[in-house]
């Protein structure tokens, strides 16, 4: 929501300047400054969290890859270099060929649910979702070329916010694709129950910038 306000305010700020409406430009400039401050604060926290994940990646314990995960990776057609377990972490991700599972996640899920989460993460690799995000972000940035005439700092913040907003449907679509792969190779019931268990049946209809609501994901899996 804040990112949307940033995009709207900078758009009308630029338009007011072109129409030579100083009062309107002042108003939208103030709105932009306030929303930009909130957005950059949120973005900084997100950036620092992701940086922490990267910097502490090697602290995760390397363990032998279970036969069930090896077989699943072979079925999906993805190679796993190593398996790491992170303490005090309730999530899963893949980095440079390493599969990382949070200890808390493994404690909450049964074996089949855990395999469904693994299949979801491997699905991102199989379909090269990071590459898709990168390629899509290029035309998104270029589509905002008219902002390049604004002061560099304003332009930079606006472009970040604009890309952030425009990537939401792409992120949601890719998460849905990964869920479909988990459903295909492990089973619909297991990826659905894993999502409900990890959400603890709370905020099931609450979306995020990177993931659609849990209930929406479940409906897509059922199709």
C-alpha positions, 0 to 999 in steps of 0.5 A: 500500500505504501509503495502504491502511494509512492508511485501515485504521488511521484506520478502526480508530482511530475505531472503537476510540474509539467502543467506548471501547477506549483501548489499541486506539485507541493502537495504531491511532493509532501505526500511523496516525501512522507510515503517515501520515508515509510517505504524506505524504512520498510525496504531497509528492514527487508533488505537487512533481513535478506542480508542477514540470511545471506551472511549467516547462510554458512552457519547452517549445519550441513547434514546428509541428504535424506533418501526421500529428498534425493528421490524427490529432487531426481523426480523433479529434475533438480540437483541439490548440492547440499542440505543445511539445517538452520536453527531458530528458523521456520522457513525454507529456501534454496541458495546456490544449489543448497537446500536450507530447511529451518529446524522449526519448520521441520518440527512443525511438519510431518515427513510428507508435508516437509517434502511438499515444502521441499518440492515447492522450493525445488520448483522455483529452481526447475522453472528458473523463477529467479531468472524470470523475475530478473528478466521481467524487472527490466521492461518494468524499469524501462516503462518508467523512463519518464521519471529519469528526468527527476532528481536522482534520489526521487527517481531511485525511490520511485523506481524501487517502489514501482518495481516493488508494486509491479512485481507483486502479480509476477511473484504471486504467479510464480508461487502458484507455479511452485505450489503446483509442482509440489502438488504434482510430485508430492500431493495436493493434500500435503502442500495444502496441509503444510501451508495451513500448519505453517500459517497456524490457521491465522491470517489465511486471507492476508496477502504479502508482496511476495505471496498470495493469501494462503486460501487463494493458494489452496484454491489454486492448488485444488484446480 
